Amino acid sequence: MSVRDEFDAWAADGRDRGMEDRHWHTAKHVLARMPVEAGDTVLDLGCGSGYAARALRETKDAGLAVGLDGAPEMARNARAYTDDPAVEFLVGDFDALPFATDSVDHCFSMEAFYYAADPHHTLAELARVLRPGGTFHCAVNYYEENVHSHHWQENIAVEMTRWDRAEYREAFREVGFHVATQDNVPDRETEIPPAEEFPTENWETREAMVERYRTYGTLLTVGVVP
């Protein structure tokens, strides 16, 4: 199954809103860190429901917020969630970003980068379209150190790339990004039941659930174009 087919099905089932609810716990902290200034052009790579593009307009006064997704149904839903003319949604390929060189100020991506068919080439495309001084805030929950994410591939029909922290840094640097920072953004909002309620349907121990959300959370790698 292609990425388009997989996430068209998710959008048709209304699962885009569920993704937004889950991701927002850590995504909002990443978005708050982005050095977006009034009037900037920002890109949300793998935008899903478009929540990040809307947030960057509302909280950072971005001049143009563009969400790009490989699934037409996702982009269609996202358009329906806003009437802001400065928020746009496109259907596009991560390997051929439909933007001119040096035309984007900052890019955000949450739980989408690892779906790229060729992640190294996607990074090169981002380095191309971002202006000097532009940043790529890449947020993922599916990565090597997060052992609680390793089984996710079993539930997704499309191939995902599972890098570790060092591989993210190396790949960013290979295409010319400076790695400004890399850290974990904990999810402090997902409710964790008391120990006596374990095991649950999804967790054997409370310690494992705490580790997943409070310790591993979201891995954030920030690259800056020189």
C-alpha positions in Angstrom: 0.0 0.0 0.0 1.2 3.5 -0.8 1.5 6.4 1.7 -1.3 8.1 -0.2 -3.7 5.1 0.0 -2.9 4.5 3.7 -3.6 8.1 4.8 -6.5 8.7 2.4 -8.1 5.9 4.3 -7.3 7.5 7.7 -8.7 10.8 6.5 -11.9 9.2 5.2 -12.4 7.5 8.6 -11.8 10.9 10.5 -8.6 9.6 12.0 -6.8 12.9 11.1 -8.5 14.6 14.1 -7.4 11.8 16.4 -3.8 12.2 15.2 -4.0 15.9 15.9 -5.2 15.3 19.4 -2.4 12.9 20.2 0.4 14.9 18.5 -0.6 18.2 20.0 0.7 17.2 23.4 4.3 17.6 22.2 3.9 19.4 18.9 2.7 22.6 20.6 6.0 22.8 22.5 8.0 22.3 19.3 6.0 25.0 17.5 6.5 27.4 20.3 10.3 27.0 19.9 10.3 27.9 16.2 11.9 31.3 15.5 9.0 32.3 13.1 8.7 36.0 12.6 5.6 38.0 11.4 5.3 37.6 7.6 7.5 34.5 7.3 6.6 31.6 5.0 6.3 28.3 6.8 5.9 24.7 5.6 4.3 21.9 7.5 5.6 18.7 5.9 3.1 15.9 6.2 0.5 18.2 7.5 -2.4 15.8 8.3 -5.3 17.8 9.6 -3.3 21.1 9.2 -3.2 21.9 12.9 0.4 23.1 12.8 -0.1 25.5 9.9 -3.1 27.0 11.6 -1.2 27.3 14.9 1.8 29.1 13.2 -0.6 31.6 11.7 -2.5 32.2 15.0 0.5 32.3 17.4 3.4 33.4 15.2 1.6 35.6 12.6 3.3 33.7 9.8 2.6 35.5 6.5 1.9 32.2 4.6 1.5 28.8 6.2 1.5 25.9 3.7 0.7 22.3 4.6 1.9 19.6 2.3 0.6 16.1 2.4 0.9 13.1 0.2 -2.7 12.1 0.7 -5.4 14.1 -1.2 -8.1 13.3 1.4 -5.9 14.6 4.2 -5.3 17.9 2.3 -9.0 18.1 1.5 -10.0 17.7 5.1 -7.4 20.2 6.2 -8.7 22.9 3.9 -12.2 22.4 5.4 -10.9 23.1 8.9 -9.9 26.8 8.2 -11.1 29.8 6.2 -7.9 31.7 6.6 -6.7 32.7 3.1 -3.0 32.7 4.3 -3.2 29.0 5.1 -2.9 26.7 2.1 -2.8 23.0 1.6 -1.1 21.1 -1.2 -0.8 17.5 -2.3 2.8 16.8 -3.0 5.7 14.4 -2.9 8.4 14.7 -0.1 11.0 13.9 -2.8 10.1 16.8 -5.1 8.9 19.7 -3.0 6.9 22.1 -5.1 8.7 25.2 -3.9 11.4 27.4 -5.4 14.9 27.4 -4.0 15.3 29.7 -1.0 11.6 30.4 -0.8 10.6 29.0 2.7 11.7 30.5 6.0 11.0 27.5 8.3 9.7 24.0 8.1 8.0 21.8 10.7 7.2 18.1 10.5 5.5 15.9 13.1 5.3 12.2 12.8 5.7 12.3 9.1 9.4 12.5 8.0 10.0 8.7 8.4 7.4 8.0 5.7 9.7 9.6 3.1 10.6 7.1 0.4 14.1 8.5 0.4 14.7 10.5 3.6 18.2 11.6 2.6 16.8 13.2 -0.6 13.9 14.8 1.3 16.4 16.4 3.6 18.3 17.7 0.5 15.1 19.1 -0.9 14.4 20.9 2.4 17.9 22.3 2.4 17.2 23.6 -1.1 13.9 25.3 -0.4 14.8 26.8 3.0 16.4 30.2 3.0 19.8 30.8 4.6 19.1 30.8 8.4 15.9 28.8 7.9 15.2 25.9 10.2 13.8 22.4 9.9 12.1 21.2 13.2 11.8 17.5 12.7 9.7 15.8 15.4 9.3 12.0 15.5 8.0 9.4 18.0 9.1 6.5 15.9 12.9 6.2 16.4 15.4 3.6 17.5 15.9 4.6 21.1 12.1 4.6 21.7 11.8 0.8 22.1 8.0 1.2 22.7 7.6 2.3 19.0 9.3 -0.6 17.4 6.1 -2.6 16.8 4.4 0.3 15.0 5.6 -0.9 11.7 3.5 -4.1 12.1 0.4 -1.9 12.1 1.3 0.3 9.1 1.3 -1.0 5.6 3.8 1.5 4.2 7.6 1.2 4.9 8.9 3.5 7.7 12.5 4.6 8.4 13.6 4.0 12.0 16.8 6.0 12.6 18.5 6.6 15.9 19.5 10.0 17.3 23.0 9.9 15.7 21.6 8.9 12.3 19.3 11.9 12.3 22.2 14.2 13.1 24.5 12.6 10.5 21.8 12.8 7.8 21.1 16.4 8.5 24.8 17.3 8.3 25.3 15.3 5.1 23.0 17.7 3.2 24.4 20.8 4.7 22.3 21.5 7.8 23.9 22.6 11.0 22.3 20.7 13.8 21.3 23.4 16.3 19.8 21.1 18.9 18.4 17.6 19.5 16.4 16.6 22.5 13.3 14.8 23.7 10.1 16.7 24.3 8.1 14.8 27.0 4.4 14.2 26.7 3.1 15.3 30.1 -0.6 15.3 29.2 -1.3 11.6 28.4 -2.9 10.3 31.5 -0.9 7.4 33.2 -3.0 5.3 35.5 -1.8 4.2 39.0 0.3 1.1 39.2 -2.5 -1.1 40.6 -4.4 -0.7 37.3 -1.7 -2.5 35.3 -1.4 -4.4 33.1 -3.7 -2.5 30.8 -4.8 -3.4 27.3 -1.7 -1.8 25.8 0.9 -1.8 28.7 2.3 -4.5 30.9 3.7 -2.1 33.5 3.3 1.5 34.5 7.1 2.0 34.3 7.0 1.2 30.6 4.2 3.7 30.0 6.0 6.4 32.0 9.2 5.8 30.0 7.3 6.0 26.7 5.6 9.3 27.4 7.6 11.1 30.0 11.1 10.0 29.0 11.1 9.3 25.3 8.2 11.5 24.2 9.0 13.1 20.9 12.6 13.2 19.5 13.2 16.7 18.1 16.1 17.4 15.7 16.5 21.0 14.6 18.6 21.8 11.5 19.6 25.2 10.4 20.6 26.2 6.8 23.9 28.1 6.9 
